[in-house]
């Protein structure tokens, strides 16, 4: 892991830009840790949605909650044709969404490359003394689920995962459903009742595909992107309780 020089602290949360090399690719990412962190801690990998980047507001909010309140570390990398992987380096563009759909449709090896990129970043982060080899979790909705399912399915170190805003539909869906069946860790699955991209029945089907015995389904009214603050907070509560200290009781703010 090579830090890029971006290093800021806000409200006790330190964020650093980095790159890692995986095969012939330079993978850009961000790492959030508590200011002055020493010793191992839970690590959550946060996967952004299509058209966004590792700097999306939802990733920033997730990181500041889990790092600032729970003492976790959070790691995010740019997805394919997103963020710093784009020639224009724009953080959120409709062009990135269309480019991802085209890539998902035409390149069956894309998920494997992204799994390798995530694993390279994961290994590099766990080698840092302020992260170490504590519990690992995953959070990723929409495109974050498309890529996250094969990642979590391929690595037994994941102890909990948040997926959702995705269904048994779209290009190369066989790869997604096969990965879902191979996931065995506890899963919190979020879906929007009025999702205009993934039909309701397809989301229920994908939830049913998950191989996890310990899984829960959380449905909320609204369209694909209309995830409420309450629904988002529920995903963070799940990760905090599943990955945090086993003897730690949640604060009143963290109660569901």
Buried (B, 14 or more C-beta within 10 A) or exposed (E): BEEEEEEEEEEBBBBBBBBBEBEEBEBBBBBBBBEEBEEBBBBBBBBBBBBBBBBBEBBBBBBBBBBBBBBBBBBBBBBBBBBBBBEEEBBBBEEBBEBBBEBBEEBEEBBEBBBBBBBBBBEBBBEBEBBBEBBBBBBBBBBBBBBBBBBBBBBEBBBBBBBBBBBBBBBBBEBBBEBBBBBBBBBBBBBBEEBEBBEBEBBBBBBEBBBBEEBEBBBBEBEBEBBEEEBBBBBBBBBBBBBBEEEEEEEEEBEE
